[in-house]
Amino acid sequence: MTVTAEQSEQDAEQDRALRQIEQRVLWLATSIVDHANRLRPNPSGLKVGGHQASSASMVTIMTALWLEELDAQDRVSVKPHASPVLHALEYLLGQLDASYLPRLREFGGLQSYPSRLKDPVPADYSTGSVGIGATAPIWGALARRYVGAHFGPGSTGGTGRQWSLVGDAELDEGAVWETVLDPMVAELGEVVWVVDLNRQSLDRVVPTMGATRLQGMFAAAGWQVLTVKYGRLLEDLFARPGGAHLRDRIDEMTNPEYQRMLRRSAAELREALPGDGPGAEQVARLIADVADDDLRAAVRNLGGHDLSALRSAFAQIDDTRPTVVLAYTLKGYGLATEGHPQNHSALLNEAQIGQLADSLGVDPADPWAVFPPASAPARLLTEAADRLRRVEESPAEVPAIPVDLGRTPTGTATTQAALGRALLDLNRAAPEAGSRIVTVSPDVSSSTNLGGWVNKVGVWSSSERADWFADDAETILHWREQPSGQHIELGIAETNLVGLMGELGATWNRWGQPLLPIGVMYDPFVERALEPWSFGIYAGGQSILVGTPSGVTLAAEGGAHQSIKTPSIGLEQPGCVTYEPAFVLDTEWCLLASLARLGRPGGSSAYLRLSTRPVDQTLAAVPADPAARERRRRQVTAGAYALRRAARPTVTLVTMGALVPETLEAADRLDGLGIGADVVCVTSPGLLFRALQARRGLDDADSWILDTVFPRERATPVVTVLDGHPHTLAFLTGANGVPGAHLGVTSFGQSGDLASVYRYHGLDADSIVGAALDLVD
């Protein structure tokens, strides 16, 4: 196609306008951090912080994306330290009020890192936890595909790209590669990562960070790899005689040597740039006639700061597989700290801010000035704002969740098995609610009793796949993969599981389609998954995490690395209600209550800690009277209930989960000694702690459950016992100010039968009786 002179001039004018916007974004991002640290009153004298250099390296990339590449259907995860660039763009596009620009890291102002729930303009993805924000758009892509498959393509606002703007140091995080390597990721053509390859970390220039190694790793995982290394100025030099030697010389430099070139004068460059290799003479001749300013500009002319190079790379994106764009950049690009090894948290001083203002043509006395309305930059910004404007859809409501499915279990059963049974019963009793459930597992579906559920609802896949074992009579778990399936199976990586759960749990406020995500993993691995799951909750993802089997109770199954801390993790996790039910019916009620909190404003996540220990269900003594049954259910979901009341209590035994049988046996033996024992079954330490805080005016929760389960007139010394760290329930002595003894697990376990293991950890009936006698003697 022939380009006319008029068209060529229009393109040049657009590039000039785009470069003006890029320079203004650089100024605004730098000034946002400057105001927070140098100009805003700071009576405490504590460091505010911010990252001018890390922002500067992303300015060109983000300007090119927002002004030319993105549309309203796209979603972007912005690397944490580039939040000032994001806010600068939001401001220029008319989304962010100027009053927020001086308020970075101020209470109620702009958050330190992009936030979906706390920033005045909600970020597409919360970032800040290195590696987690980078991978979130992958799980967001899967969640959007799942929603589209179940509720129609129009339910997700289209099929735009899912972008991650990733700092190169983030690629050190193992969570990144666990995500990249998951088999489901290779088909996500809407995923695009742009890596800010500035080759610096917090402390130094990274000596061995080579793009070649990264290229190979991404390509081996099935990704398209695009590298944007050099800009137009350098490419022009490479095309001249001796240019090939110059390219080789720069390619072969170590990262620190190249970074040092950025801080040399033109005269020093003429001496150092040729090096002492076989092409040194040709390089020296090549640069001899290059003007000083042009030489210094050419050395720093990397592809990540060249609009035409970025434009060309984005045009090559293959939408049939994930893409990574490795964009070479300079940390501190355009600032006085450019390329310095210690520029990560460095702040420009007043003189340097003045110099930057002069070089960019802005007035530091009017730092938030915008472009004149009739100017070319203002026109480009208006066009981009119109293109990026999103239509907010009214969110769908979660169908009603029944509070009780009406069964009263008998016989011997486990709480783990109760999960799968409850899901099937719910699907029959409330199919609309059941259709919103999606289960996720890292290759442990059958071993966590989800087999029946998976057989019923099928496995989700973006396209239907043949089940080659469908006609095999010995096949128990049927693996029917189809777009209508409601179970998602990932590889064995718990961080991937909870990353996907976070995004499935955010569809209610991302696309207005609430899902009810339930993820199942082995409880000892909850700690491995905790940080990304917690970050997902922080970002608005509401989901249910099920850890099973749990505690030293799994010792009989061969586990020696038991989950000791997980009960207190559930107690302490913000945005989460934790349950550890003892019986099948308790499990059902807690699950239903947890589902009812999902997919809605003010909702919360839940953590259910389940067990594979078979327990006699008649020990639950479920009331037959409907009103009494409902009273029990309310207490179960509120955190505790009285399992047994003595005529004249002398001690109160408080138990949880799998240790109910030992506790009831201890109560019987104490009764035989003439010591009456109340037995309280705790289902949620976290809810009880909130109730205790509320009683003291430190929480807005209801406190009625404490008065019901621990009435003052029955206050006696308390023995607490659980399959976890004893401090989890130790606060309960404060309900009535009584003495207490606290039994639990404080050391690593070992394999063995339950009687031996419980005796070893002091969880057996003998230990409970002994602790009670010590208290009441």
C-alpha positions in Angstrom: 0.0 0.0 0.0 1.4 3.4 -1.0 1.6 5.9 1.8 0.8 9.5 0.7 2.8 12.5 1.9 -0.3 13.7 3.7 -0.8 10.4 5.5 2.9 10.3 6.4 2.7 13.7 7.9 -0.5 12.7 9.9 1.4 9.7 11.2 4.3 11.8 12.2 2.0 14.3 13.9 0.4 11.5 15.9 3.7 10.2 16.9 4.7 13.6 18.1 1.5 13.9 20.1 2.0 10.4 21.5 5.6 11.4 22.6 4.2 14.5 24.3 1.8 12.4 26.2 4.5 9.9 27.1 6.6 12.8 28.5 3.7 14.2 30.4 3.0 10.8 31.9 6.7 10.6 33.0 6.4 14.0 34.6 3.1 13.2 36.4 4.3 9.8 37.6 7.5 11.3 39.0 5.6 14.3 40.5 3.1 12.0 42.2 5.9 10.3 44.1 7.7 13.6 44.7 4.7 15.3 46.3 4.1 12.3 48.6 7.7 12.4 49.9 9.1 16.0 49.5 6.1 18.4 49.5 3.3 16.8 51.6 3.5 17.6 55.3 4.9 14.6 57.2 4.8 15.2 60.9 5.9 11.6 61.8 9.0 11.8 59.6 8.5 8.2 58.5 9.5 7.3 54.9 6.6 7.4 52.5 8.4 5.9 49.6 7.5 5.3 46.0 9.3 4.2 42.9 10.2 6.9 40.4 12.8 4.8 38.5 10.6 1.7 38.3 7.7 3.8 37.0 9.9 5.5 34.4 10.9 2.3 32.8 7.2 1.5 32.1 6.1 4.9 30.8 6.6 4.3 27.1 5.1 0.8 27.2 2.0 1.9 29.1 1.5 5.0 27.0 1.6 2.9 23.9 -0.9 0.4 25.3 -3.4 2.9 26.7 -3.3 5.3 23.8 -3.2 2.9 20.9 -3.6 -0.8 21.8 -6.2 -1.4 24.5 -9.9 -1.4 24.2 -12.8 -1.6 26.7 -12.8 -5.4 26.8 -9.2 -5.7 27.7 -8.0 -6.0 31.3 -4.5 -5.1 32.5 -2.4 -6.1 35.6 0.1 -3.4 36.2 3.3 -4.2 38.0 3.2 -2.9 41.6 5.9 -0.2 41.4 4.4 1.4 38.2 1.2 2.5 40.0 2.0 6.2 39.6 2.1 5.6 35.8 -1.3 4.0 36.0 -2.7 7.0 38.0 -1.1 9.5 35.6 -2.9 7.8 32.7 -6.1 7.6 34.6 -5.9 11.4 35.2 -5.1 12.3 31.6 -7.9 10.2 30.4 -10.4 11.9 32.7 -11.0 9.0 35.0 -9.1 10.3 38.1 -9.7 13.6 39.9 -6.7 15.8 40.3 -7.2 16.0 44.0 -5.9 12.5 44.3 -2.5 13.1 42.6 -0.8 14.6 45.7 -2.2 11.8 47.8 -0.2 8.7 46.9 0.1 6.5 50.0 -2.0 8.9 52.1 -4.8 7.4 54.1 -7.9 7.3 51.9 -5.8 8.4 48.9 -4.0 6.5 46.1 -2.8 3.1 47.3 0.8 2.1 47.2 0.1 -0.5 44.6 -2.9 -0.9 42.2 -5.9 -2.0 44.0 -9.3 -3.2 42.8 -11.1 -2.3 46.0 -9.2 0.6 47.5 -8.2 2.9 44.7 -10.6 5.6 43.6 -10.4 4.2 40.1 -10.6 0.4 40.6 -7.6 -1.3 39.0 -8.4 -4.3 36.8 -6.2 -6.5 39.0 -4.7 -5.8 42.4 -1.0 -6.2 42.5 1.7 -5.7 45.1 2.5 -9.3 46.0 5.3 -10.0 43.7 4.4 -12.7 41.1 0.7 -13.0 42.2 -0.6 -10.0 40.3 1.4 -11.0 37.2 -0.3 -14.4 37.0 -3.8 -13.2 37.9 -4.8 -12.3 34.3 -4.2 -15.9 33.3 -6.7 -17.1 35.9 -8.9 -14.2 34.9 -8.9 -15.5 31.3 -9.9 -18.9 32.5 -12.6 -17.5 34.7 -14.0 -15.4 31.8 -14.0 -18.4 29.5 -15.8 -20.4 32.2 -18.5 -17.7 32.6 -18.9 -17.3 28.9 -19.4 -21.1 28.5 -22.1 -21.3 31.2 -23.9 -18.0 30.8 -23.2 -17.0 27.2 -20.5 -14.8 25.5 -22.4 -11.6 26.4 -22.0 -12.3 30.1 -18.3 -11.4 30.1 -18.3 -8.0 28.3 -16.6 -9.6 25.3 -13.4 -11.5 24.8 -10.6 -8.9 25.1 -7.0 -9.6 25.9 -5.7 -10.2 29.4 -2.5 -8.2 29.8 0.2 -8.5 32.5 2.9 -5.8 32.8 5.6 -7.7 34.6 8.8 -6.5 36.2 11.7 -8.8 35.1 12.6 -9.4 38.7 9.1 -10.9 39.2 10.2 -13.8 37.0 12.3 -15.0 39.9 9.1 -16.0 41.7 8.3 -19.7 41.5 4.6 -19.0 41.3 5.1 -17.4 37.9 6.5 -20.6 36.4 4.0 -22.9 38.1 1.4 -20.8 36.3 3.2 -20.7 32.9 3.7 -24.4 32.9 0.1 -25.5 33.8 -1.3 -27.5 30.8 -4.5 -25.4 30.7 -2.6 -22.1 30.1 -1.1 -23.0 26.7 -4.4 -22.5 24.9 -5.1 -19.0 26.3 -4.4 -16.9 23.3 -5.9 -13.8 25.0 -3.1 -13.7 27.5 -0.3 -11.3 26.8 2.6 -10.5 29.1 4.9 -7.5 28.6 8.1 -7.9 30.6 9.8 -4.7 31.6 13.3 -6.0 31.0 15.3 -3.3 32.8 17.7 -5.9 34.3 17.8 -4.3 37.7 16.5 -5.5 41.0 16.2 -3.6 44.3 19.9 -3.8 45.2 21.8 -4.1 41.9 22.1 -4.6 38.2 21.3 -8.3 37.8 24.4 -9.7 36.2 23.0 -12.9 34.7 19.4 -12.0 33.6 19.5 -12.9 30.0 16.6 -12.7 27.6 17.8 -15.8 25.7 17.2 -18.0 28.7 13.7 -16.4 29.2 12.9 -16.8 25.6 13.6 -20.5 25.8 11.6 -21.1 28.9 8.5 -19.4 27.6 8.8 -21.0 24.2 9.1 -24.4 25.8 5.8 -23.8 27.6 4.1 -23.1 24.2 4.1 -19.3 24.4 4.8 -17.0 21.5 7.9 -15.0 22.3 8.5 -11.5 20.9 11.6 -9.5 21.8 11.8 -5.8 21.5 15.4 -5.0 22.1 16.5 -1.9 20.0 14.9 1.3 18.9 15.1 3.1 15.6 18.2 5.1 16.4 20.3 2.0 17.1 18.8 0.0 14.2 19.8 2.9 11.9 23.4 2.7 13.2 23.4 -1.1 12.8 22.5 -0.7 9.2 25.7 1.4 8.5 29.2 0.0 7.8 30.5 -1.4 11.0 27.0 -1.6 12.4 27.0 -5.4 12.7 30.1 -5.1 15.0 28.3 -2.5 17.1 25.3 -4.8 17.5 27.5 -7.7 18.5 29.4 -5.5 20.9 26.2 -4.4 22.7 24.7 -7.9 22.6 27.7 -9.4 24.2 28.0 -6.8 27.0 27.1 -7.9 30.5 24.2 -6.1 32.0 26.4 -4.1 34.4 28.8 -3.0 31.7 25.9 -1.8 29.5 24.3 0.1 32.5 27.6 1.8 33.1 27.5 3.1 29.5 24.4 5.0 30.3 26.2 7.2 32.8 29.2 8.1 30.6 29.8 11.3 28.7 30.0 11.3 24.9 33.8 11.4 25.1 33.9 8.5 27.5 31.5 6.5 25.2 33.8 7.0 22.2 36.5 5.4 24.3 34.6 2.6 26.0 31.9 1.6 23.5 34.2 0.0 20.9 35.7 -2.4 23.5 38.8 -4.4 22.7 37.3 -7.2 20.5 38.0 -7.9 16.8 35.4 -5.3 15.7 36.6 -2.5 17.9 38.1 -0.5 15.1 35.0 -0.7 12.9 32.8 0.4 15.9 35.2 3.4 16.6 35.0 4.5 13.0 31.2 4.1 13.0 30.6 6.3 16.0 33.3 8.8 15.2 31.0 11.0 13.1 27.9 10.7 15.4 27.1 13.9 17.2 27.6 13.8 21.0 23.9 14.1 21.8 22.9 11.6 19.2 25.5 9.1 20.5 24.2 9.3 24.0 20.6 9.0 22.8 21.5 6.0 20.6 23.1 4.1 23.4 19.9 4.3 25.5 17.6 3.8 22.5 16.1 0.4 23.7 13.0 -1.1 22.2 10.9 -0.7 25.3 11.1 3.1 24.8 10.6 3.2 21.1 6.9 3.6 20.1 7.3 2.2 16.6 9.2 -0.9 17.9 6.4 -1.5 20.4 3.7 -0.9 17.9 5.4 -3.5 15.5 5.6 -6.1 18.3 2.0 -5.7 19.4 0.9 -6.1 15.7 2.6 -9.6 15.7 0.6 -11.0 18.7 -0.7 -14.5 17.9 -4.1 -14.8 19.5 -4.0 -18.6 19.4 -1.6 -19.0 22.2 -0.2 -16.9 25.1 2.3 -14.3 24.2 5.2 -12.7 26.1 6.8 -9.5 24.9 10.3 -9.1 26.3 10.8 -5.3 26.1 14.3 -4.0 26.9 14.0 -0.8 29.0 16.1 1.5 31.2 15.2 1.8 34.9 14.8 5.5 35.6 14.4 6.3 31.9 14.6 10.0 31.4 15.4 10.8 35.0 18.7 11.9 36.6 18.9 8.4 38.3 18.6 6.6 34.9 20.5 3.3 35.0 22.1 3.8 38.4 22.4 0.5 40.3 20.8 1.9 43.4 18.0 3.9 41.8 15.2 1.5 42.9 13.8 3.7 45.7 15.9 6.8 44.9 14.0 10.1 44.9 14.8 13.1 42.8 15.9 16.2 44.8 14.4 19.6 44.2 17.1 20.6 41.7 16.6 17.4 39.7 12.9 17.9 39.7 13.5 21.3 38.2 15.8 20.0 35.6 13.2 17.3 34.6 10.6 20.0 34.3 12.8 22.1 32.0 13.6 19.1 29.8 9.9 18.2 29.5 8.6 21.7 29.1 6.3 21.8 32.2 5.9 24.2 35.0 6.7 22.7 38.4 4.5 25.4 39.9 1.5 23.9 38.0 2.4 20.2 38.2 -1.0 18.8 37.2 -1.6 20.9 34.1 -3.4 19.1 31.2 -3.1 19.7 27.5 -5.0 22.5 25.8 -8.4 21.1 24.6 -7.7 21.8 20.9 -4.2 20.3 20.9 -3.2 17.0 19.2 -2.4 15.3 22.5 -5.8 16.3 24.0 -7.5 14.9 20.9 -5.6 11.5 21.2 -6.5 11.3 24.9 -10.2 12.0 24.2 -10.2 9.3 21.5 -8.6 6.8 23.8 -11.0 7.7 26.7 -14.0 7.0 24.4 -12.5 3.7 23.3 -11.7 2.5 26.8 -15.0 3.5 28.3 -16.8 0.5 29.8 -20.5 -0.1 30.1 -21.3 -1.3 33.6 -23.8 -4.2 33.6 -26.2 -4.8 36.5 -24.9 -7.8 38.4 -26.9 -11.0 38.7 -27.9 -12.2 42.1 -26.8 -15.4 43.6 -29.8 -17.8 43.7 -31.0 -18.5 47.2 -29.0 -21.1 49.1 -31.0 -23.4 51.4 -29.9 -23.4 55.0 -30.8 -27.1 55.7 -31.1 -30.0 53.2 -33.2 -32.0 55.7 -31.1 -35.1 56.1 -30.1 -36.5 59.5 -27.1 -38.7 58.9 -26.7 -42.0 60.8 -24.0 -44.6 60.9 -20.3 -43.9 60.7 -19.0 -41.2 58.3 -16.3 -38.6 57.7 -16.6 -34.9 57.3 -14.5 -35.2 54.1 -17.0 -37.5 52.5 -19.8 -35.2 53.7 -18.6 -32.5 51.3 -19.2 -34.4 48.1 -22.6 -35.7 49.4 -23.7 -32.2 50.4 -22.8 -30.8 46.9 -24.9 -33.5 45.2 -27.9 -32.9 47.6 -27.7 -29.2 47.1 -27.6 -29.6 43.3 -30.9 -31.6 43.6 -32.6 -29.3 46.1 -31.6 -26.0 44.5 -30.5 -26.5 40.9 -30.1 -22.8 40.2 -27.7 -22.4 43.0 -26.0 -25.7 42.1 -25.4 -24.4 38.6 -23.3 -21.6 40.0 -20.9 -24.0 41.9 -17.6 -24.6 40.3 -15.1 -27.0 42.1 -11.4 -26.8 41.6 -8.7 -29.4 42.5 -5.0 -29.9 42.0 -5.3 -33.5 40.9 -6.9 -34.7 44.2 -10.6 -34.9 43.2 -11.0 -38.6 43.9 -8.9 -38.6 47.1 -11.0 -35.8 48.6 -14.3 -37.5 47.9 -15.4 -35.3 44.9 -15.8 -38.2 42.6 -19.6 -38.4 42.8 -19.9 -34.7 42.1 -17.5 -34.8 39.2 -19.4 -37.8 37.7 -22.6 -35.8 38.0 -21.5 -32.4 36.6 -18.6 -33.2 34.4 -15.2 -31.6 34.0 -15.0 -28.1 32.4 -13.1 -27.7 29.2 -13.3 -25.0 26.5 -14.2 -27.8 24.0 -15.6 -31.3 24.3 -13.0 -34.1 24.5 -13.5 -37.8 24.1 -13.7 -39.9 27.3 -11.9 -43.0 26.2 -12.7 -44.9 29.3 -16.4 -44.2 29.2 -17.2 -47.8 28.3 -14.7 -49.4 30.8 -16.8 -51.2 33.5 -14.0 -50.8 36.0 -13.8 -47.0 35.7 -15.4 -45.4 38.7 -14.5 -41.7 38.1 -15.8 -40.6 34.7 -13.8 -37.8 33.2 -16.3 -36.2 30.8 -14.6 -32.9 29.6 -17.0 -30.4 28.1 -17.9 -26.7 28.2 -20.9 -27.4 30.5 -18.7 -29.1 33.1 -18.5 -27.6 36.6 -15.2 -29.0 37.9 -11.8 -27.6 36.9 -8.7 -29.8 37.3 -5.3 -28.2 37.4 -1.9 -29.7 37.8 -0.3 -30.4 41.2 0.4 -26.7 42.2 -1.6 -25.3 45.0 -0.7 -21.7 44.2 -2.4 -22.2 40.8 -5.5 -23.6 42.4 -6.0 -20.6 44.7 -5.0 -18.2 42.0 -7.9 -19.5 39.9 -10.2 -19.6 42.9 -9.5 -15.9 43.5 -10.5 -15.0 39.9 -13.5 -17.4 39.8 -14.6 -15.7 43.1 -14.3 -12.2 41.5 -16.6 -12.7 38.6 -19.5 -11.3 40.6 -18.0 -7.8 40.5 -15.8 -8.1 37.4 -18.5 -9.3 35.0 -21.6 -9.3 37.1 -21.9 -13.1 37.0 -21.4 -14.6 40.5 -19.9 -18.1 40.8 -19.6 -20.2 44.0 -16.0 -21.6 43.8 -14.9 -24.4 46.0 -11.3 -25.5 46.0 -10.1 -28.7 47.6 -6.5 -29.5 48.6 -4.7 -31.5 51.2 -4.7 -29.5 54.4 -0.9 -29.7 55.1 -0.5 -27.7 51.9 -2.9 -24.8 52.8 0.1 -22.9 54.1 1.8 -23.2 50.7 -1.3 -21.8 49.1 -2.1 -19.2 51.7 -0.4 -16.1 50.4 -1.9 -16.1 46.9 -5.3 -17.1 48.3 -5.1 -14.3 50.9 -4.2 -11.9 48.1 -7.2 -13.1 46.1 -9.4 -12.3 49.0 -7.8 -8.9 49.3 -8.6 -8.3 45.6 -12.3 -9.2 46.1 -12.3 -12.9 45.2 -14.8 -14.8 47.4 -14.3 -18.6 47.5 -14.3 -21.6 49.7 -11.1 -23.4 50.4 -11.4 -26.9 51.7 -8.4 -28.5 53.5 -8.6 -32.3 53.9 -7.4 -34.5 55.5 -6.2 -32.5 58.4 -4.0 -32.6 61.5 -2.2 -35.5 63.1 -5.4 -37.5 62.5 -4.1 -38.2 59.0 -1.1 -40.1 60.5 -2.8 -43.4 60.0 -2.8 -42.7 56.3 1.0 -42.2 56.3 1.2 -38.4 56.8 4.0 -37.2 58.9 4.0 -33.5 57.9 0.7 -32.6 59.4 -1.2 -29.4 59.4 -0.6 -28.0 62.9 -1.1 -24.2 62.3 -4.0 -24.3 59.9 -6.7 -23.8 62.6 -5.1 -20.6 63.8 -4.6 -19.5 60.2 -8.3 -19.7 59.6 -8.8 -17.8 62.8 -6.6 -15.0 61.7 -7.2 -14.7 58.0 -9.1 -11.4 57.1 -12.1 -11.7 54.9 -12.6 -15.3 55.7 -14.9 -17.4 58.0 -13.3 -20.7 59.1 -15.1 -23.9 60.1 -13.9 -27.2 61.4 -17.0 -29.3 61.7 -17.1 -32.5 63.7 -20.1 -34.3 62.1 -21.6 -34.7 58.7 -24.6 -32.5 59.4 -22.3 -29.8 60.8 -20.4 -29.9 57.6 -23.5 -29.5 55.5 -24.7 -26.6 57.5 -21.3 -24.9 57.5 -20.9 -25.4 53.8 -24.4 -23.9 53.0 -23.7 -21.0 55.3 -20.4 -20.4 53.5 -21.9 -20.6 50.1 -24.5 -18.0 51.1 -21.7 -15.5 51.8 -20.2 -15.7 48.3 -20.7 -13.6 45.2 -22.1 -10.5 46.8 -21.1 -7.1 48.2 -20.0 -7.5 51.8 -19.6 -11.2 51.3 -16.6 -13.3 52.5 -14.6 -16.4 51.8 -14.5 -19.5 53.9 -12.0 -22.2 54.9 -13.3 -25.6 55.9 -11.0 -28.0 57.6 -12.2 -31.5 57.2 -11.1 -35.0 58.3 -11.0 -38.5 57.0 -11.6 -40.0 60.4 -14.9 -42.0 60.5 -17.1 -40.9 63.4 -20.3 -42.3 64.8 -22.9 -39.8 63.7 -25.3 -40.6 66.6 -22.8 -38.8 68.8 -24.0 -35.6 67.3 -27.4 -36.1 69.1 -29.2 -34.0 66.5 -32.6 -32.8 68.0 -35.6 -34.3 66.3 -37.8 -31.3 67.1 -37.7 -28.9 64.1 -37.4 -25.8 66.3 -34.6 -27.4 68.3 -32.9 -28.6 65.1 -33.0 -25.0 63.7 -31.5 -23.7 67.0 -28.7 -26.2 66.7 -28.1 -25.2 63.1 -27.9 -21.5 64.0 -25.3 -22.3 66.7 -23.3 -24.5 64.5 -22.9 -21.8 61.8 -22.3 -19.1 64.5 -19.3 -21.0 65.9 -20.2 -23.5 68.7 -22.9 -25.5 70.4 -23.4 -27.4 73.6 -23.0 -31.1 72.7 -23.6 -32.3 76.3 -24.7 -30.6 79.5 -24.0 -32.0 83.0 -26.5 -31.7 85.8 -24.0 -29.9 87.9 -20.9 -28.9 85.8 -17.5 -28.8 87.5 -15.5 -28.5 84.3 -16.1 -27.6 80.7 -14.5 -29.6 77.9 -14.2 -27.6 74.6 -13.4 -29.7 71.6 -13.3 -29.3 67.8 -13.4 -31.6 64.7 -12.0 -35.1 64.8 -11.4 -35.1 68.6 -15.0 -35.1 69.6 -15.0 -38.9 70.4 -12.1 -38.6 72.8 -13.7 -35.6 74.5 -17.0 -37.4 75.0 -15.2 -40.5 76.4 -13.3 -38.2 78.8 -16.6 -36.6 79.9 -18.1 -40.1 80.6 -15.0 -41.0 82.7 -15.1 -37.7 84.6 -18.8 -38.3 85.3 -17.9 -41.7 86.7 -15.6 -39.9 89.1 -18.4 -37.6 90.2 -17.1 -34.6 88.1 -19.8 -33.2 85.9 -18.5 -32.1 82.5 -20.2 -29.8 80.0 -19.0 -30.6 76.4 -18.9 -27.8 73.9 -18.3 -28.5 70.3 -16.6 -25.5 68.5 -17.1 -25.2 64.8 -15.5 -21.8 64.2 -12.8 -20.3 66.5 -12.8 -17.2 64.4 -16.5 -16.4 64.9 -16.2 -17.0 68.7 -13.2 -14.7 68.9 -15.1 -12.0 67.0 -18.0 -12.5 69.4 -15.7 -12.1 72.4 -14.2 -8.9 70.8 -17.7 -7.6 70.2 -18.6 -8.1 73.8 -15.8 -5.7 74.6 -16.8 -3.2 71.9 -13.9 -4.1 69.7 -15.9 -5.7 66.8 -19.3 -5.2 65.2 -20.1 -9.0 65.3 -23.0 -10.5 67.2 -22.0 -11.8 70.6 -25.1 -13.9 71.4 -23.3 -17.2 70.7 -21.1 -16.7 73.7 -24.0 -16.1 76.1 -25.7 -19.2 74.6 -22.9 -21.7 74.7 -20.8 -20.3 77.6 -23.5 -18.8 80.0 -22.1 -17.2 83.1 -24.2 -19.4 85.4 -22.3 -22.5 84.1 -18.9 -20.9 84.1 -16.3 -23.6 85.2 -12.6 -24.2 84.5 -12.1 -25.0 80.8 -10.1 -27.7 79.0 -9.7 -27.1 75.3 -8.6 -29.8 72.9 -8.1 -29.8 69.1 -6.0 -31.4 66.4 -3.9 -28.3 65.9 -2.0 -25.8 67.9 -3.5 -25.3 71.4 -3.5 -21.5 71.3 -6.3 -21.6 68.8 -8.9 -22.1 71.5 -7.0 -20.7 74.5 -8.8 -17.3 74.3 -12.1 -19.0 75.4 -11.1 -18.9 79.0 -11.6 -15.1 78.7 -15.3 -15.6 77.9 -16.0 -15.9 81.7 -12.6 -15.3 83.2 -11.9 -18.9 84.3 -8.8 -21.1 84.6 -7.9 -23.2 81.6 -5.7 -26.0 80.2 -5.1 -26.2 76.5 -4.3 -29.5 74.6 -3.2 -29.7 71.1 -0.3 -30.3 68.7 3.0 -28.4 69.1 5.5 -30.7 67.4 5.8 -32.5 64.1 4.1 -35.9 64.0 4.8 -39.3 62.6 3.0 -42.1 60.9 1.0 -44.5 63.2 -2.4 -45.6 64.4 -4.6 -43.0 65.9 -4.4 -44.3 69.5 -0.6 -44.1 69.5 -0.5 -40.7 67.7 -3.1 -39.2 70.0 -1.4 -40.5 73.1 2.0 -39.1 71.8 0.5 -35.6 71.4 -1.6 -35.7 74.5 -4.9 -35.7 72.7 -6.3 -39.0 74.0 -9.0 -39.4 76.6 -6.4 -40.0 79.4 -4.8 -36.7 78.7 -8.1 -34.8 78.7 -9.2 -36.4 81.9 -5.8 -35.6 83.5 -6.0 -32.0 82.4 -9.5 -31.7 83.9 -8.5 -33.2 87.2 -5.5 -30.8 87.5 -7.9 -27.9 87.0 -10.6 -29.0 89.5 -8.4 -30.6 92.1 
